[in-house]
């Protein structure tokens, strides 16, 4: 194989524009994933606060009794 052919086959073949597009897309996906995880943590904390505060006093049962008329 000649030197000319070796250089042709050993060069990396990638497209920088496509790489930039993928990087931008991964950045958007990462941002969305962090937002979803943050919201899930917030909702879990809210449900746990409601559960433990209601467990001690029972205010949710009284409130739902008024609303639903049981």
C-alpha distance (Angstrom), angle and dihedral (degrees) to the residues before:
residue distance angle dihedral
X1 . . .
X2 3.75 . .
X3 3.81 125.2 .
X4 3.77 90.0 -109.0
X5 3.81 92.9 58.8
X6 3.81 92.9 45.2
X7 3.79 92.0 56.7
X8 3.77 90.7 49.0
X9 3.82 94.4 53.6
X10 3.82 97.9 40.1
X11 3.78 97.6 54.1
X12 3.80 115.0 106.3
X13 3.76 111.8 -112.0
X14 3.78 111.1 -148.0
X15 3.74 134.8 128.5
X16 3.82 114.2 -129.1
X17 3.81 93.1 -156.6
X18 3.80 92.2 57.3
X19 3.79 89.9 46.5
X20 3.80 90.8 52.9
X21 3.80 90.6 49.5
X22 3.80 91.1 52.2
X23 3.79 91.9 47.5
X24 3.79 90.9 51.7
X25 3.80 91.2 47.9
X26 3.82 92.4 49.2
X27 3.80 89.3 50.0
X28 3.81 90.3 54.2
X29 3.81 91.6 46.5
X30 3.80 91.1 49.3
X31 3.81 91.0 50.6
X32 3.81 91.5 49.5
X33 3.80 91.9 46.9
X34 3.80 91.8 51.6
X35 3.80 90.0 49.2
X36 3.81 92.0 51.6
X37 3.80 92.4 47.6
X38 3.80 90.4 48.7
X39 3.80 92.5 50.5
X40 3.80 91.5 47.6
X41 3.81 90.8 52.4
X42 3.81 90.2 48.5
X43 3.82 93.4 50.3
X44 3.80 92.5 45.1
X45 3.80 90.0 51.9
X46 3.83 90.9 48.5
X47 3.82 92.5 50.3
X48 3.80 92.1 47.2
X49 3.82 91.6 49.3
X50 3.80 90.7 50.5
X51 3.79 91.9 47.1
X52 3.79 97.0 49.8
X53 3.81 96.3 40.9
X54 3.81 91.2 47.4
X55 3.79 91.2 45.5
X56 3.81 90.0 61.7
X57 3.80 100.4 42.4
X58 3.82 109.4 14.6
X59 3.80 94.8 -135.3
X60 3.81 94.2 145.0
X61 3.79 92.2 57.0
X62 3.80 90.9 51.4
X63 3.80 91.4 46.8
X64 3.81 93.3 49.3
X65 3.81 90.2 45.9
X66 3.81 88.8 58.2
X67 3.80 93.1 46.8
X68 3.80 99.5 41.7
X69 3.86 96.9 33.4
X70 3.77 97.4 -134.6
